[in-house]
Amino acid sequence: MSQKKTLLTLTRYAMVLAIGTVLVRLLTLGVYPLMDTTEARYGEMARIMYETGNWITPMFDYNVPFWGKPPLFTWLSAAGFEWLGVSEFAARMPHWVVGIMILVLTWILAAKVRGRDEAWLATGILATTTAFIVIAGAVMTDTALTLGVTLSMVGFWLSWEKQSRFWGYLFFVGLAIGMLAKGPLTMVLVGISLTLWLAQDQRWKRIPTCLPWVKGTLLFLAISLLVCTGRVAKSGLSELFHYWRAH
């Protein structure tokens, strides 16, 4: 009884901390200017995208393409400008929403594996870590990258444990989000983690059946190649070549 009461108390504290932290983060998004060179640079690129209406190629400056990163982080802030007008709050708001999605995925995984009380504890711990507080509302690539990795890992685990095709497809959606956020890095991070885990206890034998490989791969290609199709339509194959060479 004592242990159950202690867990209930911790769960309530975790709920308050998680909800309170994300609300405080939301309310402070527009209080301070875009920080350091990263936020300022990416925020300006999003403003140019919003102003010019060119949602295909991020621009470092007018008519100066930026090949360093895929466009998802720029799309997020540009969408914020489209909805809320140009401001620090609008630039950061979509990245805050992505942070909430990461917390929700964490809660879902923990709830299915351990139960709702433990899910709130896990979510509360994540929501109050310094690194998460920083990225959940900053104009940077890491927020969307984290979402892609998280969705892929949660999707794989639930597909593996629950034999869920739905979560199996979300594994590939996560890879595509990561590809649009920071290129192939997501596949490297997810691939290393899963390879080490699958190498134990002959888990690798279930690889052919644990995911919808054919349809999932097609889904991944359809989403991740969307940007490439847009670049070809707008600027031709030469710009697409420069994009892939940069990544």
Secondary structure as the mmCIF struct_conf table of DSSP 4:
data_model
#
loop_
_struct_conf.conf_type_id
_struct_conf.id
_struct_conf.beg_label_comp_id
_struct_conf.beg_label_asym_id
_struct_conf.beg_label_seq_id
_struct_conf.end_label_comp_id
_struct_conf.end_label_asym_id
_struct_conf.end_label_seq_id
HELX_RH_AL_P HELX_RH_AL_P1 SER A 2 LEU A 27
TURN_TY1_P TURN_TY1_P1 THR A 28 VAL A 31
BEND BEND1 TYR A 32 TYR A 32
HELX_LH_PP_P HELX_LH_PP_P1 PRO A 33 MET A 35
HELX_RH_AL_P HELX_RH_AL_P2 ASP A 36 THR A 52
BEND BEND2 ILE A 56 THR A 57
STRN STRN1 MET A 59 ASP A 61
TURN_TY1_P TURN_TY1_P2 TYR A 62 ASN A 63
STRN STRN2 VAL A 64 PRO A 65
BEND BEND3 GLY A 68 LYS A 69
BEND BEND4 PRO A 71 PRO A 71
HELX_RH_AL_P HELX_RH_AL_P3 LEU A 72 LEU A 84
BEND BEND5 VAL A 86 SER A 87
HELX_RH_AL_P HELX_RH_AL_P4 GLU A 88 VAL A 113
TURN_TY1_P TURN_TY1_P3 ARG A 114 ARG A 114
HELX_RH_AL_P HELX_RH_AL_P5 ARG A 116 ALA A 127
TURN_TY1_P TURN_TY1_P4 THR A 128 THR A 128
BEND BEND6 THR A 129 THR A 129
HELX_RH_AL_P HELX_RH_AL_P6 THR A 130 ILE A 135
TURN_TY1_P TURN_TY1_P5 ALA A 136 GLY A 137
BEND BEND7 ALA A 138 THR A 141
HELX_RH_AL_P HELX_RH_AL_P7 ASP A 142 LYS A 162
HELX_RH_AL_P HELX_RH_AL_P8 ARG A 165 LYS A 182
TURN_TY1_P TURN_TY1_P6 GLY A 183 PRO A 184
HELX_RH_AL_P HELX_RH_AL_P9 LEU A 185 LEU A 198
TURN_TY1_P TURN_TY1_P7 ALA A 199 ALA A 199
BEND BEND8 GLN A 200 GLN A 200
TURN_TY1_P TURN_TY1_P8 ASP A 201 GLN A 202
HELX_RH_3T_P HELX_RH_3T_P1 ARG A 203 ARG A 206
HELX_RH_AL_P HELX_RH_AL_P10 ILE A 207 CYS A 210
BEND BEND9 LEU A 211 LEU A 211
HELX_RH_AL_P HELX_RH_AL_P11 TRP A 213 SER A 224
TURN_TY1_P TURN_TY1_P9 LEU A 225 LEU A 225
HELX_RH_AL_P HELX_RH_AL_P12 LEU A 226 SER A 235
HELX_RH_AL_P HELX_RH_AL_P13 LEU A 237 ALA A 246
#
